[in-house]
Amino acid sequence: MKAHALTLIVFAYNEAENVPVVLADILGWLRARGTEWQLVFVDDGSTDDTRGRAETVCGGDANCVIVSHEANRGIGAAIKTGVRLAALPWVTFLPCDGQIPVREIEKLEAAAERDDVSVVFSVYRDRDDGVHRKVLSAGVRGLIFAVHGVTMRSDGPYLFRRELFDAAVLKPDTFFLNFEFPIRMLRGGERFATETIECVPRVRGTSKSTGWKRIVGVARDLIDLRVRLARERKLRSR
């Protein structure tokens, strides 16, 4: 497999204890690829030394871009900031918690090359989230089908061509961005692949997921997205 010229966005919120291990591993992988790469590290308003430790790990490498939000804005905002700074044709992202080994990105790249697609979604092989999170996930997927009529299989990071991601259209700053982008790709008929990847326990710390409140927020966001899509269609038809 030929490695893609890749921008890898790494986002973090209060992950100072994980940065030295996780980011160092990511950088080691990028540097060994033998092709163009860019790392965009987005500190999403951390109150600890997340940014300082990222700067130490990167050590002034010209391929690294480190930015910070003044306050915690959410995963969607971090990804959008990263994409705006992306300089290379292919983009993907990882959280800085170590749950997704960076080498799993190679599976997404292989799928893009094998199937000749511009988007590759990922699903986890075996993520031990307990019954609580599995029920939430099933509920969200059911809502997506009910509101938008598409069956979405996308759990983790996705690999995409930079030009497919329009931060001006993708409104959510929350985790919902990771539902909206796949929904837009599916509804728009974009050719895609789905690849299974590994997910392991966090290196340190605890998850910052929102639990049961998320499904209520997702329901509202799905309806809002349907309204926005209808408005966009109306504007295009004029």
SVG drawing of the C-alpha trace seen along z (x, -y; Angstrom):
<svg xmlns="http://www.w3.org/2000/svg" viewBox="-38 -32 50 39">
<polyline fill="none" stroke="black" stroke-width="0.4" points="0.0,0.0 1.2,-3.5 1.0,-5.9 -1.2,-9.0 0.0,-12.5 -1.9,-12.9 -2.9,-15.6 -3.6,-14.0 -5.6,-16.0 -5.1,-15.2 -7.5,-16.8 -7.2,-16.9 -9.0,-18.4 -7.2,-18.1 -5.1,-15.2 -1.7,-16.4 -1.0,-13.0 -1.5,-11.2 0.2,-13.6 3.8,-12.5 3.0,-8.8 0.2,-9.1 1.5,-12.0 5.1,-10.7 3.7,-7.4 1.7,-9.3 4.8,-11.3 6.9,-8.3 4.4,-6.6 4.1,-9.8 7.9,-10.2 8.4,-6.6 5.8,-6.7 8.2,-8.0 5.7,-10.4 4.4,-13.9 2.6,-14.4 1.3,-17.1 0.2,-17.0 -2.4,-19.5 -2.7,-19.3 -5.8,-21.1 -5.9,-21.8 -9.6,-22.3 -9.5,-24.8 -7.6,-22.6 -7.0,-23.9 -4.0,-21.7 -0.6,-21.6 -1.9,-19.8 -0.5,-22.4 2.8,-22.7 3.5,-19.0 2.4,-18.8 5.0,-21.6 7.6,-19.6 6.9,-16.4 6.8,-18.2 10.0,-20.0 9.6,-22.6 9.0,-20.2 8.0,-22.2 5.4,-19.6 3.6,-20.1 0.9,-22.8 -0.2,-23.4 -3.3,-25.6 -5.5,-26.2 -9.1,-27.2 -9.6,-29.8 -12.4,-27.7 -13.6,-24.1 -15.8,-24.1 -16.2,-20.4 -14.9,-17.6 -16.6,-19.1 -15.0,-22.5 -11.6,-20.8 -12.0,-18.8 -13.1,-21.9 -10.2,-23.9 -7.9,-21.1 -9.4,-20.8 -9.1,-24.5 -5.3,-24.2 -4.9,-21.0 -2.4,-21.4 -2.5,-17.9 -5.1,-16.1 -6.1,-13.4 -7.3,-14.1 -8.2,-12.0 -8.2,-12.5 -7.6,-10.9 -8.3,-11.8 -5.2,-12.1 -6.3,-9.4 -4.6,-6.4 -7.8,-4.4 -7.3,-4.1 -3.8,-2.9 -2.4,-5.2 -1.5,-2.3 -5.2,-1.6 -5.1,-4.5 -3.3,-2.3 -6.4,-0.1 -8.4,-3.2 -5.8,-4.1 -5.7,-0.6 -9.5,-0.6 -9.4,-4.0 -6.9,-2.6 -8.5,0.8 -12.1,-0.5 -11.0,-3.7 -13.2,-5.9 -12.7,-9.4 -14.2,-8.6 -13.5,-5.6 -15.5,-5.2 -14.5,-3.0 -16.3,-0.7 -14.8,0.8 -14.0,4.5 -14.7,5.0 -15.1,1.9 -15.9,2.8 -18.2,-0.1 -20.8,1.9 -24.5,2.2 -25.1,-1.4 -23.1,-2.8 -24.2,0.0 -27.9,-0.9 -27.1,-4.5 -25.3,-3.7 -28.2,-1.6 -30.7,-4.3 -28.7,-6.9 -28.5,-4.8 -32.2,-4.2 -32.8,-7.9 -30.6,-8.5 -32.5,-6.1 -35.9,-7.4 -35.1,-11.0 -32.8,-10.8 -33.5,-7.4 -29.9,-6.3 -28.1,-3.4 -24.9,-4.7 -22.0,-2.6 -19.4,-4.9 -18.0,-4.6 -14.5,-6.2 -12.3,-8.3 -12.9,-8.6 -10.4,-9.3 -11.5,-11.7 -10.4,-13.9 -9.9,-17.4 -12.3,-19.0 -15.3,-17.0 -15.2,-18.7 -16.9,-22.2 -16.5,-23.7 -18.8,-26.5 -21.7,-24.1 -20.9,-21.7 -22.3,-23.7 -22.0,-21.5 -19.1,-22.1 -20.2,-19.1 -19.6,-15.4 -22.7,-15.5 -20.3,-16.6 -19.2,-13.0 -22.8,-12.1 -23.5,-15.0 -20.5,-14.5 -21.3,-10.8 -25.0,-11.5 -24.2,-14.2 -21.9,-11.8 -24.5,-9.0 -27.3,-11.3 -25.2,-12.8 -24.3,-9.5 -20.6,-9.8 -18.8,-6.5 -17.3,-5.2 -15.9,-2.2 -16.2,-1.0 -13.3,0.6 -13.1,2.4 -10.4,1.1 -9.3,1.8 -10.1,-0.2 -8.3,0.3 -8.7,-1.2 -7.5,-4.7 -3.9,-5.1 -4.8,-7.1 -7.8,-9.1 -11.5,-8.7 -13.8,-9.2 -15.5,-12.6 -18.6,-11.3 -21.9,-12.8 -23.9,-9.6 -27.7,-9.5 -27.9,-13.3 -26.1,-12.7 -29.1,-10.8 -31.4,-13.6 -29.0,-16.1 -28.5,-14.0 -32.3,-13.8 -32.5,-17.6 -29.5,-17.9 -30.8,-15.3 -34.0,-17.3 -32.1,-20.5 -29.9,-19.0 -33.0,-17.9 -34.3,-21.5 -30.9,-22.8 -30.7,-20.3 -34.2,-21.2 -33.1,-24.9 -30.0,-24.1 -32.0,-22.2 -34.4,-25.1 -31.5,-27.5 -29.9,-25.3 -33.2,-25.0 -33.6,-28.7"/>
</svg>
